[in-house]
C-alpha cells in the first residue's frame, strides 16, 4: 500500500518556513532531525513509513525509515509531521 502525503495544502500564495525541524520517532544515536521543508513524499508500506527528502538529480535524495505497528500508528506520525509543519509556518 502506498500513501502519498502532502504536508502543506493551500489555495493562495504562502511562503513556507525555510527550516522546519522534526524529530522522527525512535532511539537513534545521535538524534536525527529532519527538515520538513525538503520532504518530497512519504510511503507507508505494511510495517514502516519511508520519508524521502532532499532529492535532486541522479538519485541524490535520502530516506528515513520509521518502523510502525500498523496504519493507525503511521497516521499518528503523519499527523505529528503536519502539526510540526503548521507550527513552523506561524
Phi, psi and omega in degrees: 000131181246131182238116178262128186239131173257124183278330180241133179223120183211163179251341181245188179278119180224136177264125178280154176300138182289340183214118185223099184280139176219133180264114176297146179295149178137175184248033183297139175237126353293162180297143180247135174239141183248134176278109185295340181288348179250007178289130180265313179199165179232128176254138171248119180229110178042284187239019177203154171257138175241115180259115179260134185209162173064022183284154177214218179281151172059039173068034183276004182283173181233169182215137173248128178254128181240118179289135177227157181270346181174183183300320182299315178294320178299317180294326176295318179295317178298321178295321177298319177297315180298316179299317178298317180297319179296318179298322180294329183275357181277000000 
